[in-house]
């Protein structure tokens, strides 16, 4: 296939998808959810510009471009190391050492108590009546009257706790990113040993993925899913008792990252591939691995929590297999948004990833496929499954529920390149990388602009000298996510969601502690996006607090030196 046709077909097809997304979610206003807000702010302008550049570059796309050396370890390893270092630095430069979403905060919260050698954090007796205002959501129901425990499975937090012991929990994501990219490279070498250019295509599509790079700056478990999926595939392709046995262990660990159903979605198509190839023993082993995943993480882990922490409290337990499957189908019914979520996925990955992936699917030969001789089959089925589960995700840089399938997308793209493109004609890849790099700069800017107000709000709350800070979330988009401790540990100030307190509880807090209030008067000037909603009960609480003189706003601490005073005044003197 000529590069010109590839560019034009990609530009036309993706433009039609983008137009359908805009019409459905914006013109017809099918709910202005957070993903749609982020789509309008980040993805829509990026894709519009990128697709225009792709179409304009089509007449110049054919040709050799540059000549790359063979993708040996001497070249690939330093490249991947640079990616990891950039992700680690980005956590501090781009995210300002702040995890914006409740999902990330809960993962870090669990890492903090695991670092201290605990499975849960005991709730201090004085704070038990306020436990839900301090931990508003994503908590485990087991022993919830006496313990704060993350609702997610423990492996992602355990990995962060390990790196915390080594010096910095924020190294976990970058190290997992590097492990996943190395495994992706090894798989590409095994699948395309005679096409080093196709290996380069695979690796560079992964390295140019803004979704991979930026998500690795966060505590999200999705970087772990990408890494362990690729390591599992590399081990399976290695074969032998050691390869398949190690892959089974990796699958079991991956299922405990945060939700156990993600690895089975990735593994099941490969079991079908093994069955088509009549590899009965290997297929049976990996099928038993899936059974072990359900037994360990859906049965034994909840039983362990029940035994260690006590009976469920506050909310209904929902850790069983039936609960998980029922929840999935319910969300498919009312939170399935493929247009906006997959548009975000396209925007946050290399602009050529989807067009080349389509080529990889077209490269499959049906006769060899039904005999289990086409690795593209399980790769394609996995990508299809990941994209079809396009559930509303809230926050996310790209579409994180399909994060574990970025590797298969890149591999399919490499296979498509090897089948339809002449060797070493790399000009279209170079053009795609240039367009993607421009888009990445834009995404970095918009991500920083979105995160900065929340990070500044958290710093302001954290600087308070009060015993308690009450967050009134009205007027701000997802301001309740600011209810958190310091480095995953609740403490002074104890931050609470005002909307989850009763009038008597507010009275008791105001009587017993120094209380400060954080509301739109503080977070709006910092740039937190506006959200219009009202709650009459909150109005009553605020009016009562005003009468009692318990509505002092959060104030930053007084400067300790004259130089600090000048800096606080922005050198106004």
N, C-alpha and C positions, 0 to 999 in steps of 0.2 A: 504494500500500500504506500503510495507516495505521501511524503510529509505534508504536501499542500492539501491533499484530500483529508488527511488525518486532522490537521488544524481546523479546516473549514467544517468538517463533520462534527468535531468536538465543540467548536464555537457555536454552531447552530443548535446542536442537541442540548448543550448546557444552557444556552440562552432561552430556549423554550421551557426548560425546567425552571429556570429562575423566574421567567415571566409568570408561569403557573403559580409559583410560590407567592409572588407579589400579589397577584390577583386574588388568590384564595385567602391569604392571611391579612392582607392590608386593604385592598379595595373592598372586599366583602367583609372585612373585619371579623374573622372567625376567632375572636378572642385575642386580645393584646397581651399575651403571656410574656414571661421573661425571655424565652428563646426568640420570640418575634421582635421584642425590643432590641435584643442583641443582633438579630439578623439585620434590622434596619440600620443600626449604628455601625456594624462591622462588616457583615458578609455581603449585603446587597451592593453597596458602593464598590467593595473590593472586586466582586465577581463581574460587575458591570465593566469596570476598567480592564480587568484581566482578560475577559472574553473579547473585548474590543481590540486589545493588543494582540491576542491570539489570531483574530481574523486578519488584522493588518499585516501580521508577520507571515501569513500563509505563503505569499509569492516568493519569500526569501528562505523558506524552511528547508528546501532540499539541498543536500551537499554534505561534505565531510565534516565541516566545522573544525573541531580540534581532534587531536589524536591523544588518547589517554593510555598510560602504561597499563600493564596487566594489574588487576586488582589484588595485589599481594598483601600479606599482613603488614609489610613494611610501610605501605601507603594507607591501607584501610584503618589500621589500629590508631595511628595518630589522628586521622580525620574523626573517628568516632570519639576519641578522647577529647578533642576540641568541642564536640557536640555536648558531651557531658559537663565539661567545665563551663560552657556557655549557659547550660540549663541551671547549674548551681549558682552562677553569678546572677542569672536572671531572677532567681527567687528574691534576692535582696534589691536588685536594681529596678526590676519591673514590678514585682509584687510587694516590695518594701517590707519583706519578712512578715507578710500577712496572708493568712488563708481566708478567702472571702466567704466561702459557703459554709453552711452548717455541716454538710457531709465531711468537708476537710477538717473542720474544727473538731468534730467528734472523733475522727481518726487520730488526730494529734492528742486529744484528751485521753484516749485509750493508750496511746504510746507513752504518755506521761505516767499513768499508774502502772503500766507494765515495766517501765524503767525502774520503778520502785519495788518491783517484785510482787505486784498484786494483780489479781484478775478483775478487780473492780475497786472503785474508790468509795470507802465508807463515808456516808453523809454525816457531818458533825451534828450532834443532837440539836444544837441551837438553830440549825438551818433546815431541819427536817420538815417543818411546816411550809417552808418556801421552796422545797426541792424542785417542783415543776416550773416555777418561775425562774430558777437558776439554770435548769436543764430542760428547755421547753419541748424539745423533740429529738427523735432519733436515739432514744435511750432504750435499753433492754428492759422488758417488764419483770424479769426474774430478780427478785429481791429488791424491787424498785423503791420500797418504803424505807430501806436502810442503805442502799448502795446506788451510786451512779455508775452505770455500765453502758458502753457503746452498744447500739443495736446491731452493728455490723460484725461479721466474723473477724477473728483476731489477727490474721497473718500480716495484713498490710501494716497494722499498727505495731506488731511485733518487729517487723523489719525496720520501721522508723525508730523503735525503742533501741534496737541493736546499734544503729548508726548514732543515736543520741549518746549511747554509752561510749562510742568511739570518738565523739566530739561534736557532731552536728546531725540532727535528724533530717535536715534538708538535703543531705547527700543521698538519701535513699532513692529518690526519684531519678536523679542524674545517673547513679550507678545502675539502676534497673534499665534506664534508657540505653546505656552503653552495652549492657548485656544483651538486650533485645536486638540492637543493631548488629552486634557481632554475630549473633545466631542467624539473623536475616542474611548476612553476607555468606555465612557458611552454607546455608540452605541453597542460596542462589548459585554458589560454586558447584554444589552437588548436582543441581538440576540442569545447569547450563555450562558444563565444563569446557565446551568448545566455543563458547561465545562470551569472551570477556567483556565485550561491549554491553551485552544484555545484563551481565552481572553488575556492571557500573550503573546501568539504568535502574536496576532494582535498588541498589544501595543509595544512590543519589535521590531517588524518589523518597526513600525513608528519611534520609538526612535533611531533605528540604521540607519535610512536613512540619508546618507550624504547630499543628495539633500535637504531634509527638514531643516537640521541643518545649513548647510552653506548658503543656500538661505536666511534663517532668519537673517543672519548677514548683509544683504544688504537692500536697499530701494525698491527692486522689489515688485510689487503688488501680486506676486504669493503666498507668505505666507498668505496673506489675503484671497485669493481664497481657499487655503487648509482649513484654519480655518473656514471660513463662510460656506463652503460646509458641513463640518462636523457638525457645529452647526445647520444648516438647517436640516440635516438628523436626528439629535438627537431630534429636535423639532417635526418633522413629525412623528417619531416613538412614541413620547410621546402622540401625538394625541390630540383630543379635540379642542374646539374653540380656546383656548389659544395657544396650541401647533402649530396648523396650521396657525393661524393668525400671531403669532410671526415669523414663518418660512417665511411667505410672506414678512414681513418687512426685514428680513435678506436677502432674495433673492434680494429685491430692492436695498438694500445697497451694496451687493456684485456686482451687475451689474454696479455700479458706481465706482468700484475700479480703473479700467483703461480702459477696453473695455467691452461693455455691452453684447457681445455674449457668454462669457464664462459661466456664470451661467445657461442660457437656455440649453446648452449642457449637463450640469450635471442634471438638473431638468427634462428635457423631458422624459427620460426613466422611471422615477418614476411616471410621469403622466400616461404613458402606463401601468405600474404595477397597478396603482389605477383603471384604466379602466377595466383591466382584472379581477380585484376583484369586479367589479360592484360598486365601491365607487364613484358614479357619482358626488355627491356634492363636495367632496374633490378634485376630479380630475378637476372639473370645476373651483374651486377656484384657484388652482395652475396654470391652463391654463390662467386664467384672470391675474394672477401675471406676467406671461410672457408677456402678452399684455401690462400691466402697465410698465414693464421694457422698452419695445420698445418706448412707449409713453413718458416716463419721460426722458430717456437717449438718445434716438435717435431723438426725436422731440423737447421736451420742453427745454432741456439743450442747444442745438445749438441755438434755438430761444432766450433764455435768453442771451447767449453770443453776439448774433447779436444785441440785444437791448442795452446791457450794454456797449459793446466795439466798435461796429460799423461794417460796411460792411467788407467782406473778402478782404484781400490784400496779395500780394506776391505769394501765391499759391492758387490753386483751393480748395474750401471747400469740404470735403469728410466725413461729419459726418452723412449723411442720411442712412436709412436702405438699399436702393438700392446700395449705394456706398460701405457699409460694406459687403453685400452679394457678390457684383461684385468683390470686392478686394479679398475676401476669395477664390472664384472660380479661379480667376486669379493666386493667389499664389499656389493653389492646382495644377495648370497646370505647373507652372515653378519653384516652390520652394518646392515641395513635396519630402522629403528625409527621408523616414521611416527607412531605414537601419541604417544610422549614428545617427539619433536622438534617435531612440529607443535603440540602443546600448549604447548611453550615459545614457539613463534612467535606463537601467539594471545595468550599472556600478555604478551609484550613489545611488542605493538603495540596500537593503539587498540581498545577493546572492541567498537566497531561496525565495524571494518575487514572482518571476515569476513562478517557478515550483509549489509553493503552490497555487498561483492564478489559475493555470490551474486545480489543484485538486478541487478548489472551484467551478469552472465552471462545471467540470465533476460531481460534487455532486448534480447538479440540477436534479430534477425529472420532466419529461416533463408534466405529467398529472397535477401535482400541479402547475407547472409553468404557464400553460395556464389559470389556475383559479386565478392567481394573488397571490399565496401563497408562492412564492419563492422570497425572497428579493435578492437572488443572481442574478436574472434576470436583474433588473435595474442597479445593481452594475456592472455586466459584460458589459451591453450595454454602460454604461458610460465610462468604461475603454476602450472599443473598439473605441468609438467616440474620446476619448482623444488621443489614439494612432494613429488613422487614420489621424487626423489633424497634421501630422508630418511635419509642415512647417519649413523652415530654420529659426532659431531663432537668429543667431549671437552669442552674449555672452550667457552664461547660465551655471549654475553648475548642470549638469545633463540635462534633457530636461524639461525646465520650462513650456512649453505650456501644458504639461500633469501633472503639479504640483498639480492641484486641484483634481486629480484622484488618488493620492497616498493613500488617505484614503480608497477609494473603493478597491484598490489592496490589502491593508492590511486586510480589512474585508473579502474579498473573500478568502484570504490565511487562515484566521482563520476558516472560514466555511469549507474549504477543510480539514484542520487539524482535525476539530471536526468530520468530516464524515469518514475519512480514517485512522486516527491514533489512537492508543489506548491511553486512558487517562494517563497523567503524564509521557509518554515516551518522555522526552524532550531532550534526547541527540542530535538528529539531529539539533534542534533549537540552542543548545549551540555551536555546531560545526559551524553552519552557522554564528552565531554572532561573533565567533572568527575570521573566515575568513573575514567577513565584517569589523571588527575592524581593521585588518591589512590593508585592502584596504582603509579604511578611513584615516589612517595615511599617506598613499601614496598620497591620493587626497589632503589632507591638505597641504602637502609639495609642490605638483605641483601647487596648486592654489596660494600659497604664492609666489612661484617662478614666476608665470605669472603676478601677480598683482604688485609685488614690484617695477619693473622698471617704471610703469606708476605712482604709488604713489610717487616715488622719483622725477619723472619729474614734477608732479604737485607741489610738495613742492618747487622745484627749481624755477618754474615760479612764484609761490605765493610769494616767497621771494624777487622778483625783486623790485627795487625801481623806476623803470620806470613808466611812465604814461600808456604806451601801450606795450603789448608784442604780436608780430606777430608770429604765429605758422606756419612754413612751414612743412606740413605733409609728404612731399616726403621722401621715404626711411624708413618709419616706419609703422608698422601694426596698423591701427586705431588710429593714433596719433591725428587726428582731434578731438577725444573725449576729449583731454586735453584742448580744448577751453571751458572754464567754469569760473565761479566766485569763490568767497570764501564762503563756506557754503551756496551755492545756490544763492548768491547775487553778481551780476556783480559790479565791482568797480576797485579801483586801486590795481594792474595794470589791465587795461581793456584788456582782452585776445581776439584775433581775429584770424580767419583762413585767412592766407595770400592769399590762392587760391580763396577767394570770394571777393577780393578787386580789383578795377581798378587801373591803373597807376596813374590817377589823385588823387584818394583817398589815395594812398600810399604817394604821394607827399604832400598832405595836412596834413596827419598825421605826417610826418617827419618834416614839417615846424612848426606845432603848438604844438607838444608834444615831450616828451622824449620817444624814441622808442627803444625797444630791440627786438632781433630776437631769436627765438628758433627753431633750425632745427636739422638735423641728427648729427651735430658736438656735440650737447649737449645730445640728447636723446639716441644715439647709445651707448656711453660709459656707460650709466645707465642700458643698457641691453634690451631696447625695441626691439622686434623682427623685423627683416628686411623685408621690402616689396618693391619690385622693380617696380616702375612706374615713368614715366616721363611726364611732361607737358611743352611744349615749352613756353607757356605764363608765367608760373612761372619762367622759366629761364630768360625771359625778365625782369620781375619784380625784380628778384634778382640782375641782372646785373645793372639795373638802381639804385637800392638801394645802391649798392657798389660804383657807380659813385658819388652818393650824400652823401656818408659817413653815410648812415642810416642803416648799417647792423651790429651794435654792438651786440654781443651775450649776452644772459642773463647771468648775473653773480650773484652769491650769495652775500648777504650783507657782508661788512667787519666785522671781529670780533670786539666786543666792549671791551673785556677784554683780558688780557694775557692768562688766562685759556681757553677762547674761541678760541684763536689763536692756542694753543697747540692741542685742540680737532680737529680743522679744519685741522691741519697738521698731524692728527693721531699720536700725541705725538712724532713726528719725532725728536724733540730736546732732 
